[in-house]
Amino acid sequence: MIYRDFIKLVDALRQRPQETEWLEFKENYHSKEEIGERISAISNSSCLCNMPFGYLIFGIHNDTHEVVGTDFYGKRMMVGNEELESWISTRLSPRIDFEIIDDFDYEDKGHVCIIKIPATTDRPISFLHEGYVRVNSTTRKLKDFPQKEAKIWKGLTTDLSKMIIKKGLSPQELLLCLSVETYFDMMHLPLPQDHKGILDRFLSEHLIVEDEIGYSITELGALLFAKDFNLFDSLNRKAVRVIVYKGKGKLETVRERIFNKGYAICFEEMLEWINSQLPANEEIGQALRRDVRMFPSLAIRELTANCIIHQDLNERGFPMIEIYTDRIEISNPGVPLISIERFIDEYQSRNESLADLMRRLGICEEKGSGMDKAVSSIELYQLPPLRLQIQENRTVITLFSYRKFADIDKSERVTACYQHACLKYVSNDKMSNQSLRQRLGIDDKNYPMASRVIKDTLEARLIKDENPDVGTRRYVPYWA
C-alpha cells in the first residue's frame, strides 16, 4: 500500500457516521497500556463483526472525524530500551500481527498514525492476561460480556459439513472417492442395495451435498472416508504421520508411515501399527507388573483422536505421532481454543461436526471424557504426568515411559498432583494425601513425601484446600 492508498483508507473510514466496534479514532496518544487494551478489543470485536481487520487511528477527532494531526509516531516510540510495537506484541496472547503505519502525513492537516489490527482467528485476544471487547464505541472487559465471548469462540469453530472440497461429481465418481462401506460397517447398518439409499444417507450426514451440477463432497466427508487423501488437493498434508526414532532424539529415523486415508478408514489400523512399535516388558510401577506395553493403549487412542479432532485445518502441517525410546509426542497443527491447564475439565472443539461423527462411529469417547480416560490410564500405569505444550503453532502432548518417584523432578510432581486433583474433581471426588500416594506409588509410611508435593502444588496455586478447618484435608483444582 502506497501513500495515496493510506489517504483513501483514512477518508473511507472517516465517512462512517460514528465509531464502530472495529474502528476507533483518537486525537493523540495517552498510554501504552491503552493501546494494548484497544488492540485486544478491536481484534475480538472484528471477529464478532466478521471483519478481517479493525483500525485504531490517531490524529482524527473522534466526534467530527476531522483530521487534526498527532505527534504520536508509533514506529519510533520506545518503552525503555524496547520498541513500543514489540512491547505490546509480547503482552498480547496469542500474539497477532498488527501493523503500525505512521510514515505519512495527511496533506497539510498533520500527521496520522494507523494501527491495522487483524481479527482474531485462534481465540479471544488478551492483553496483560485480560481480554477486551468494544461495546458500541466503548472498550470494556470481555469477561463482563460472556455472550460476546461465547460468540467469539463459536465463530472460531469450523463447520466442516459446509465446506465443499470436490464438486460436480456423478454418483459413480463419488463412490470412487469415498469408502461408503466403512461408514455403514462402523454404524452397524446394512449397506443399501442401490446408490440412492447410500447417497440419501450420506446427504443426511452432510458428508456430501447435491446441487444442479451433481454431487459435491464436503471436507467432513473427505476427512473421514476418503479412499486416498491425494484425490483431494487440500488434504495432502492432513494425513496422520507416524515416525519411530532411534533413541531419545530425532537424529536417526527407524521407520515412518503416513496414513493417507480418511480417519475413519485407517484409525484402527493406525493404532495397531503404533502399538506394535512400542516396547513391552517394562517395569511399570506397583499397580501393574505384567507383560504389557510401555504406554496404555487407551491413552494413545484417546490422545490420537484428540489430535485429529482439535487440529486447525487452516494451518499447514500433519497431525503427528513421534515415538522415542522414552516417550511419545502426539501433536497437531494449531493452538488450542482453551487453556492447556483446563484440558481435563473443559471441552471446546474447533471441528465439532468432525468430533460428533467420530464419537458416533465409535472412534473416540463421549464429549469431553477422552482426556479424563487418558489421564486415568496414565495414573493406573503410574507414569509421569502428561506434558502439555504449545510449540510455535502446534499443540503437543507428551506421554513419558515409567520412572520411579525419585526420578521425577519437582515440576513433574506438581503437574502430576494438579492433574490428579482435576481428575478426582471431574469424577465427583476430592484429592487427598492418600489418593496422591497411590497415584505416585509412594508407600503409606512415606506420607510426608506426598505432603511435600501437595505443599509445592499449593504454592504454585494450581490446587487449593477445600476446607482448611476440617481435620482430613481434601484438595481441589484452583478453578473449582
NORLINJO-V605719 format. One record per residue. N is the residue number from 0. PSI is psi as a letter, one per 20 degrees, with the letter a starting at -180 (* if undefined). OMEGA is omega in whole degrees, 0 to 359 (NA if undefined). BURIAL is + if it has 24 or more other ideal C-beta (glycine too) atoms within 12 Angstrom, else -. Layout:
N | PSI | OMEGA | BURIAL
N | PSI | OMEGA | BURIAL
This chain:
0 | p | 182 | -
1 | r | 188 | -
2 | g | 185 | -
3 | h | 177 | -
4 | h | 176 | -
5 | g | 178 | +
6 | g | 179 | -
7 | g | 179 | -
8 | g | 180 | +
9 | g | 180 | +
10 | g | 181 | -
11 | g | 180 | -
12 | h | 179 | +
13 | h | 181 | +
14 | i | 179 | -
15 | q | 185 | -
16 | h | 180 | -
17 | r | 175 | -
18 | q | 180 | +
19 | a | 177 | +
20 | h | 183 | +
21 | j | 183 | +
22 | p | 177 | +
23 | p | 176 | +
24 | q | 176 | +
25 | q | 177 | +
26 | h | 183 | +
27 | r | 182 | +
28 | p | 176 | +
29 | g | 181 | -
30 | q | 179 | -
31 | h | 179 | +
32 | h | 179 | -
33 | g | 179 | +
34 | g | 178 | +
35 | g | 179 | +
36 | g | 181 | +
37 | h | 179 | +
38 | g | 176 | +
39 | g | 184 | +
40 | g | 184 | +
41 | h | 177 | +
42 | g | 179 | +
43 | g | 182 | +
44 | h | 176 | +
45 | h | 176 | +
46 | g | 180 | +
47 | h | 183 | +
48 | j | 182 | +
49 | k | 176 | -
50 | p | 180 | +
51 | h | 181 | -
52 | q | 169 | +
53 | r | 186 | +
54 | p | 169 | +
55 | o | 188 | +
56 | p | 178 | +
57 | q | 179 | +
58 | j | 181 | +
59 | p | 177 | +
60 | p | 189 | -
61 | i | 177 | +
62 | g | 184 | -
63 | i | 183 | -
64 | k | 175 | +
65 | q | 176 | -
66 | o | 181 | +
67 | i | 180 | +
68 | q | 180 | +
69 | q | 174 | +
70 | j | 180 | -
71 | o | 175 | +
72 | n | 187 | +
73 | h | 181 | +
74 | h | 186 | -
75 | i | 188 | -
76 | p | 179 | +
77 | q | 170 | -
78 | n | 190 | -
79 | c | 178 | -
80 | j | 185 | -
81 | q | 176 | -
82 | q | 181 | -
83 | g | 182 | +
84 | g | 179 | +
85 | h | 181 | -
86 | g | 180 | +
87 | g | 185 | +
88 | g | 183 | +
89 | i | 180 | -
90 | j | 174 | +
91 | q | 178 | +
92 | p | 349 | +
93 | r | 179 | +
94 | q | 177 | +
95 | q | 186 | +
96 | m | 176 | -
97 | q | 186 | +
98 | p | 175 | +
99 | p | 182 | +
100 | o | 183 | +
101 | k | 182 | +
102 | k | 177 | -
103 | q | 173 | +
104 | q | 179 | -
105 | n | 180 | +
106 | c | 183 | -
107 | j | 185 | -
108 | i | 176 | -
109 | r | 183 | -
110 | q | 176 | +
111 | p | 177 | +
112 | p | 180 | +
113 | p | 169 | +
114 | o | 181 | +
115 | p | 192 | +
116 | o | 178 | +
117 | q | 175 | +
118 | q | 178 | +
119 | q | 179 | +
120 | i | 184 | +
121 | g | 184 | +
122 | r | 175 | +
123 | p | 181 | +
124 | p | 177 | +
125 | q | 175 | +
126 | p | 185 | +
127 | l | 174 | -
128 | j | 178 | -
129 | p | 177 | +
130 | q | 180 | +
131 | r | 179 | +
132 | q | 176 | +
133 | p | 174 | +
134 | o | 192 | -
135 | d | 180 | -
136 | j | 183 | -
137 | q | 177 | -
138 | p | 182 | +
139 | r | 176 | +
140 | p | 184 | +
141 | h | 184 | +
142 | h | 178 | -
143 | i | 181 | -
144 | m | 186 | +
145 | h | 180 | -
146 | h | 177 | -
147 | g | 179 | +
148 | g | 179 | +
149 | h | 180 | -
150 | h | 176 | -
151 | g | 179 | +
152 | g | 182 | +
153 | h | 180 | -
154 | h | 181 | +
155 | i | 178 | +
156 | q | 184 | +
157 | p | 176 | +
158 | n | 184 | -
159 | i | 180 | +
160 | i | 179 | +
161 | j | 181 | -
162 | o | 180 | +
163 | p | 184 | +
164 | h | 177 | +
165 | p | 187 | +
166 | r | 178 | +
167 | k | 184 | -
168 | q | 170 | +
169 | r | 177 | -
170 | h | 181 | -
171 | g | 179 | -
172 | h | 180 | -
173 | g | 181 | +
174 | h | 174 | +
175 | h | 183 | -
176 | h | 187 | +
177 | q | 176 | +
178 | n | 181 | +
179 | h | 180 | +
180 | h | 180 | -
181 | g | 180 | +
182 | g | 184 | +
183 | h | 177 | -
184 | g | 184 | -
185 | h | 176 | +
186 | i | 181 | +
187 | l | 179 | -
188 | q | 176 | -
189 | q | 179 | -
190 | p | 179 | -
191 | q | 184 | -
192 | i | 181 | -
193 | r | 182 | -
194 | h | 184 | -
195 | g | 179 | -
196 | g | 178 | -
197 | g | 183 | +
198 | h | 179 | +
199 | g | 180 | -
200 | g | 180 | +
201 | h | 176 | +
202 | g | 182 | +
203 | h | 179 | -
204 | i | 181 | +
205 | k | 173 | +
206 | h | 175 | +
207 | r | 172 | +
208 | q | 180 | +
209 | p | 174 | +
210 | a | 186 | -
211 | h | 185 | -
212 | j | 178 | -
213 | b | 182 | -
214 | q | 176 | +
215 | q | 179 | +
216 | p | 177 | +
217 | r | 178 | +
218 | h | 176 | +
219 | g | 180 | +
220 | g | 181 | +
221 | g | 182 | +
222 | h | 183 | +
223 | h | 192 | +
224 | j | 177 | +
225 | p | 176 | +
226 | h | 179 | +
227 | p | 179 | -
228 | h | 180 | +
229 | i | 176 | -
230 | i | 183 | +
231 | o | 188 | +
232 | h | 187 | -
233 | i | 184 | -
234 | j | 187 | +
235 | i | 177 | -
236 | j | 178 | +
237 | j | 174 | +
238 | q | 178 | +
239 | p | 182 | +
240 | p | 180 | +
241 | p | 182 | +
242 | p | 176 | +
243 | p | 181 | +
244 | q | 172 | +
245 | p | 180 | -
246 | b | 186 | -
247 | j | 181 | -
248 | a | 185 | -
249 | j | 187 | -
250 | h | 184 | -
251 | p | 177 | -
252 | p | 179 | -
253 | g | 178 | -
254 | r | 182 | -
255 | q | 174 | -
256 | p | 174 | +
257 | p | 182 | +
258 | n | 194 | +
259 | k | 177 | +
260 | r | 176 | +
261 | q | 186 | +
262 | h | 179 | +
263 | h | 182 | +
264 | g | 191 | +
265 | i | 190 | +
266 | g | 182 | +
267 | g | 177 | +
268 | g | 180 | -
269 | g | 179 | +
270 | g | 179 | +
271 | g | 181 | -
272 | g | 178 | +
273 | g | 181 | +
274 | h | 179 | +
275 | i | 181 | -
276 | i | 185 | +
277 | p | 177 | +
278 | q | 179 | -
279 | a | 176 | -
280 | k | 177 | -
281 | q | 172 | +
282 | p | 186 | -
283 | l | 170 | +
284 | a | 187 | +
285 | h | 185 | -
286 | h | 183 | -
287 | p | 175 | -
288 | m | 180 | -
289 | r | 185 | -
290 | n | 180 | -
291 | r | 174 | +
292 | r | 182 | +
293 | h | 183 | +
294 | q | 179 | +
295 | p | 182 | +
296 | h | 179 | +
297 | g | 179 | +
298 | g | 179 | +
299 | g | 180 | +
300 | g | 184 | +
301 | h | 181 | +
302 | h | 175 | +
303 | g | 177 | +
304 | g | 177 | +
305 | g | 179 | +
306 | g | 180 | +
307 | g | 186 | +
308 | g | 189 | +
309 | j | 178 | +
310 | q | 174 | +
311 | o | 185 | +
312 | i | 176 | +
313 | i | 179 | -
314 | q | 176 | +
315 | q | 175 | -
316 | q | 180 | +
317 | q | 156 | +
318 | p | 188 | +
319 | q | 169 | +
320 | o | 182 | +
321 | p | 186 | +
322 | o | 176 | +
323 | r | 181 | +
324 | h | 183 | -
325 | j | 185 | +
326 | r | 170 | +
327 | p | 176 | +
328 | p | 180 | +
329 | o | 188 | +
330 | q | 177 | +
331 | q | 177 | +
332 | q | 179 | +
333 | q | 176 | +
334 | q | 184 | +
335 | q | 179 | +
336 | i | 177 | +
337 | r | 178 | +
338 | q | 180 | -
339 | h | 177 | +
340 | i | 185 | +
341 | j | 181 | +
342 | h | 187 | +
343 | h | 187 | +
344 | i | 182 | +
345 | r | 178 | -
346 | p | 175 | +
347 | o | 184 | +
348 | p | 175 | +
349 | h | 185 | +
350 | m | 189 | +
351 | h | 179 | +
352 | h | 176 | +
353 | g | 180 | +
354 | g | 182 | +
355 | g | 183 | +
356 | h | 177 | +
357 | h | 176 | +
358 | g | 182 | +
359 | h | 176 | -
360 | i | 179 | +
361 | j | 181 | -
362 | h | 182 | +
363 | r | 186 | +
364 | r | 178 | +
365 | q | 186 | -
366 | p | 174 | -
367 | i | 185 | +
368 | i | 183 | +
369 | g | 180 | +
370 | h | 177 | +
371 | g | 183 | +
372 | h | 178 | +
373 | g | 180 | +
374 | h | 179 | +
375 | g | 181 | +
376 | h | 176 | +
377 | h | 177 | +
378 | h | 178 | +
379 | h | 178 | +
380 | i | 182 | +
381 | l | 176 | +
382 | r | 172 | +
383 | r | 184 | +
384 | r | 172 | +
385 | p | 172 | +
386 | p | 183 | +
387 | p | 185 | +
388 | q | 167 | -
389 | o | 181 | +
390 | o | 185 | -
391 | d | 181 | -
392 | k | 179 | -
393 | q | 173 | +
394 | p | 186 | +
395 | p | 174 | +
396 | p | 184 | +
397 | p | 172 | +
398 | p | 180 | +
399 | q | 176 | +
400 | r | 186 | +
401 | p | 169 | +
402 | q | 177 | +
403 | q | 181 | -
404 | h | 182 | +
405 | h | 183 | -
406 | j | 178 | -
407 | p | 186 | +
408 | r | 187 | -
409 | g | 183 | -
410 | h | 178 | -
411 | h | 178 | +
412 | g | 178 | +
413 | g | 179 | +
414 | g | 178 | +
415 | g | 180 | +
416 | g | 180 | +
417 | g | 180 | +
418 | h | 178 | +
419 | g | 178 | +
420 | g | 178 | +
421 | g | 182 | +
422 | g | 178 | +
423 | g | 184 | +
424 | g | 180 | +
425 | i | 175 | +
426 | j | 179 | -
427 | l | 180 | -
428 | r | 180 | -
429 | q | 178 | +
430 | q | 174 | +
431 | r | 175 | +
432 | g | 181 | +
433 | g | 181 | +
434 | h | 178 | +
435 | h | 177 | +
436 | g | 179 | +
437 | g | 180 | +
438 | g | 186 | +
439 | i | 180 | +
440 | k | 180 | +
441 | p | 177 | +
442 | q | 181 | -
443 | h | 182 | -
444 | i | 181 | -
445 | k | 183 | -
446 | h | 177 | -
447 | h | 178 | -
448 | g | 177 | +
449 | h | 178 | +
450 | h | 179 | -
451 | g | 179 | -
452 | g | 179 | +
453 | g | 179 | +
454 | g | 180 | -
455 | h | 181 | +
456 | h | 173 | +
457 | g | 180 | +
458 | h | 176 | -
459 | i | 178 | -
460 | k | 177 | -
461 | h | 175 | +
462 | r | 175 | +
463 | q | 178 | +
464 | p | 184 | +
465 | g | 181 | -
466 | n | 184 | -
467 | i | 183 | -
468 | i | 181 | -
469 | q | 184 | -
470 | g | 180 | -
471 | o | 187 | -
472 | p | 173 | +
473 | q | 186 | +
474 | q | 180 | +
475 | r | 177 | +
476 | q | 183 | +
477 | h | 184 | +
478 | i | 185 | -
479 | * | NA | +
